[in-house]
């Protein structure tokens, strides 16, 4: 039905509007000069480490595609895969609906390297599974070792419940590994088949996948002021909650949603410092990659057009 085509975009726009209203209410006493002062207060070392963390995050995202190609047994040049992955995530993170928008970009790029529609479908599925698995693993570890992280959002102590949830998440990861060891049957949907990843693939998922989340959270951590800084592990926990909520909201780039949740999670810190760190995150993780990704797309399309003409 036609309404389904517009449902998630409408949800995403509504989430942005609602979150921006909440954000305006939260920051109504902060001026642009305050924000600029917060950015200026970040030391050079913080800027450099935040930038390096962004590079590591996107390098790990390229690893997602390499893992998926290894799973389907397709050989594509390392440089092409890295550029394709970078462009895919740079655009999809800003557009929203990363699974679907990423599938379109990958189909266009990998189709020129001989991959079929089903190959790209499996590749997208493996990348998505790697992300979800990494999020569950990282979240489980945070809840087990920092169970008070939920208190920052609920205001009520749920340490026992947090630890239980963390253990349950780790058991899900263990079950995934066990399923690989059992060589379970492939998932079949009509003509589409998704084979269970072999143990070496799973090991790479559990190793490379979480690095992207750890590095992305580090961008914010290195940009945060030292005063009342709760430490990296807490920042990681707040980041995982904020990033997950932003993804679920379908808001383009998580605009407003990510900031509102993150400010709530670090309510004991000066809002100006937190907001400045979040702007640094958007700069290094979203804005700069977006412009670089658009440049790569233009170069790729121009090269394809030249080949067609010749």
C-alpha positions in Angstrom: 0.0 0.0 0.0 1.1 3.6 -0.7 1.1 4.6 2.9 3.8 2.1 3.8 6.2 3.9 1.4 5.9 7.1 3.5 5.5 5.6 7.0 9.1 5.5 8.1 10.2 8.8 6.5 7.3 10.4 8.4 8.3 8.7 11.6 11.9 9.9 11.1 10.8 13.5 10.5 8.4 13.5 13.4 11.3 12.2 15.6 13.6 15.0 14.5 11.0 17.7 15.2 10.0 16.3 18.6 13.7 15.8 19.6 14.7 19.3 18.4 11.9 20.8 20.5 13.2 18.8 23.5 16.7 19.9 22.7 15.7 23.5 22.5 13.9 23.3 25.9 17.0 21.7 27.4 19.5 24.2 25.9 17.4 27.3 25.8 19.8 29.1 28.2 22.8 28.4 26.1 24.0 30.9 23.5 26.0 30.3 20.3 28.9 32.1 22.1 28.7 29.5 24.9 28.9 26.7 22.3 31.8 28.3 20.5 33.6 28.7 23.9 33.0 25.0 24.5 34.6 24.1 21.2 37.5 26.4 21.8 38.1 24.8 25.2 38.8 21.4 23.6 42.6 21.0 23.6 44.5 20.2 20.5 45.2 16.7 21.8 41.4 16.1 22.1 40.8 17.2 18.5 43.6 15.0 17.2 42.5 11.9 19.1 38.9 12.5 18.1 39.9 12.7 14.4 42.1 9.5 14.7 39.1 7.7 16.4 36.9 8.6 13.5 39.5 7.1 11.0 39.6 3.9 13.1 35.8 3.8 13.2 35.5 4.0 9.4 38.4 1.5 8.9 36.5 -1.0 11.1 33.3 -0.3 9.0 35.3 -1.3 5.9 36.1 -4.5 7.8 32.3 -5.2 7.8 32.3 -5.4 4.0 35.6 -7.4 3.9 34.0 -10.0 6.3 30.9 -10.2 4.2 32.8 -10.7 1.0 34.9 -13.4 2.6 31.7 -15.1 3.7 30.2 -15.2 0.2 33.5 -16.1 -1.4 33.9 -13.1 -3.7 37.2 -11.3 -4.3 37.1 -7.6 -4.8 40.1 -5.3 -4.6 40.9 -4.0 -1.1 40.9 -0.3 -2.2 37.5 -0.6 -3.9 35.9 -2.4 -0.9 37.3 0.3 1.5 36.0 3.2 -0.7 32.6 1.5 -1.2 32.2 0.8 2.5 33.3 4.4 3.5 30.9 5.9 0.9 28.0 3.6 2.0 28.2 4.4 5.6 29.1 8.1 5.1 25.9 8.6 3.1 23.6 6.1 5.0 24.5 7.5 8.4 23.3 11.0 7.2 20.3 9.8 5.2 18.9 7.4 7.7 17.5 3.9 7.1 21.1 2.6 6.8 20.2 -0.9 5.8 18.1 0.1 2.8 20.1 3.1 1.7 23.3 1.1 2.1 21.8 -1.7 0.0 21.2 0.6 -2.9 24.6 2.1 -2.8 26.3 -1.3 -2.5 24.2 -2.7 -5.3 25.3 0.1 -7.6 29.0 -0.2 -6.7 29.4 -4.0 -6.4 27.3 -4.7 -9.4 30.2 -3.3 -11.5 32.5 -5.9 -9.9 30.3 -8.9 -10.9 28.2 -9.3 -7.8 24.6 -10.3 -8.3 21.6 -8.9 -6.5 21.6 -12.0 -4.2 25.3 -11.6 -3.5 24.7 -8.0 -2.4 21.7 -9.0 -0.4 23.8 -11.5 1.5 26.6 -8.9 1.9 24.1 -6.4 3.4 22.7 -9.0 5.7 26.1 -10.0 7.0 27.1 -6.4 7.6 23.8 -5.8 9.4 24.3 -8.9 11.6 27.9 -7.8 12.4 26.6 -4.4 13.6 23.8 -5.9 15.7 26.1 -8.6 17.1 28.7 -6.0 18.0 26.1 -3.7 19.6 24.7 -6.6 21.7 28.3 -7.7 22.8 29.4 -4.2 23.7 26.1 -3.4 25.5 26.2 -6.7 27.4 29.7 -5.9 28.6 28.8 -2.4 29.7 25.7 -3.6 31.6 27.7 -6.2 33.4 30.7 -4.0 34.4 28.8 -0.7 34.7 25.2 -1.7 35.7 24.5 1.8 37.0 24.5 3.1 33.4 20.7 2.6 33.3 20.3 4.8 36.4 21.4 7.8 34.3 18.3 7.5 32.2 15.7 6.1 34.6 16.8 7.8 37.8 16.2 4.6 39.8 18.7 1.9 40.7 18.2 -1.2 38.6 21.7 -2.8 39.1 20.5 -6.4 39.4 18.2 -6.0 36.4 21.0 -4.4 34.4 23.4 -7.1 35.2 20.9 -9.8 34.3 20.2 -8.0 31.0 23.9 -7.8 30.3 24.4 -11.5 30.9 21.4 -12.3 28.7 23.0 -10.3 25.9 26.3 -12.1 26.3 24.4 -15.4 26.2 22.9 -14.3 22.9 26.4 -13.7 21.5 27.5 -17.1 22.8 24.4 -18.8 21.2 25.3 -17.2 17.9 28.8 -18.6 18.1 27.4 -22.0 19.2 25.1 -22.0 16.1 28.1 -21.5 13.9 29.8 -24.4 15.5 26.7 -26.6 14.9 26.7 -25.6 11.2 23.0 -24.8 11.2 21.0 -24.9 8.0 20.8 -21.7 5.9 17.9 -19.3 6.2 15.7 -19.5 3.1 13.3 -16.8 2.0 11.9 -17.7 -1.4 15.0 -17.9 -3.6 17.2 -16.0 -1.2 19.6 -18.1 1.0 21.7 -16.8 4.0 24.2 -19.4 5.1 25.3 -19.4 8.7 28.8 -17.8 9.0 31.7 -20.2 9.7 33.6 -19.9 12.9 36.5 -17.9 11.4 34.0 -15.4 10.0 32.2 -15.2 13.4 35.6 -14.6 15.1 36.2 -11.7 12.7 32.8 -10.3 13.4 33.4 -10.3 17.2 36.8 -8.8 16.8 36.4 -6.1 14.1 32.7 -5.2 14.7 33.0 -3.8 18.3 36.1 -1.7 17.3 33.8 0.6 15.2 31.5 1.3 18.2 34.5 1.7 20.6 36.2 4.2 18.2 32.9 6.1 17.6 32.3 6.6 21.3 36.0 7.6 21.7 35.4 10.6 19.4 33.0 12.1 22.0 35.1 11.0 24.9 38.2 12.8 23.8 36.2 15.9 23.1 34.5 16.0 26.5 35.9 18.3 29.2 37.7 16.7 32.1 35.4 18.2 34.7 32.9 15.5 36.0 33.9 13.2 33.1 32.6 9.8 34.2 35.2 7.9 32.2 35.3 6.1 28.9 33.3 3.0 29.8 30.3 5.2 31.0 30.6 7.4 27.9 30.5 4.2 25.8 27.4 3.0 27.5 25.6 6.3 27.0 26.7 6.3 23.4 25.3 2.8 22.8 22.0 3.8 24.2 21.9 7.1 22.3 23.0 5.6 19.0 20.5 2.7 19.3 17.6 5.1 20.0 18.7 7.3 17.1 18.8 4.3 14.8 15.3 3.1 15.9 13.9 6.6 15.4 14.7 6.6 11.7 15.6 10.2 12.1 18.1 11.3 9.3 21.5 11.3 11.0 19.7 10.8 14.3 19.4 14.6 14.3 18.2 15.8 17.7 17.4 12.3 18.9 21.0 11.4 19.5 21.7 14.7 21.3 18.7 14.6 23.6 19.4 11.1 24.8 23.1 11.7 25.2 22.6 14.9 27.2 20.2 13.0 29.5 22.8 10.3 30.0 25.4 12.8 31.0 23.2 15.2 32.9 25.8 15.6 35.7 28.2 17.3 33.2 28.1 20.9 32.0 25.7 20.9 29.0 27.9 23.2 27.0 30.8 20.8 27.2 28.7 17.8 26.2 27.1 19.7 23.3 30.5 20.8 22.0 31.7 17.1 22.1 28.6 16.1 20.2 29.3 18.7 17.5 32.8 17.3 17.2 31.3 13.9 16.8 29.0 15.1 14.0 31.8 16.9 12.3 34.2 13.9 12.2 31.7 11.0 12.0 29.0 12.5 9.8 29.7 15.9 8.1 33.3 15.4 6.8 32.7 11.8 5.7 29.5 13.0 3.9 31.4 15.4 1.7 34.2 12.9 1.1 31.6 10.3 0.2 29.8 12.6 -2.2 33.1 13.3 -3.9 33.8 9.5 -4.3 30.3 9.0 -5.7 30.8 11.7 -8.3 34.2 10.3 -9.3 32.8 6.8 -9.6 29.8 7.8 -11.7 32.1 9.9 -13.9 34.4 7.0 -14.5 31.5 4.7 -15.2 30.1 7.2 -17.7 33.5 7.5 -19.4 33.7 3.7 -19.8 30.2 3.6 -21.3 31.1 6.3 -23.8 34.3 4.6 -24.8 
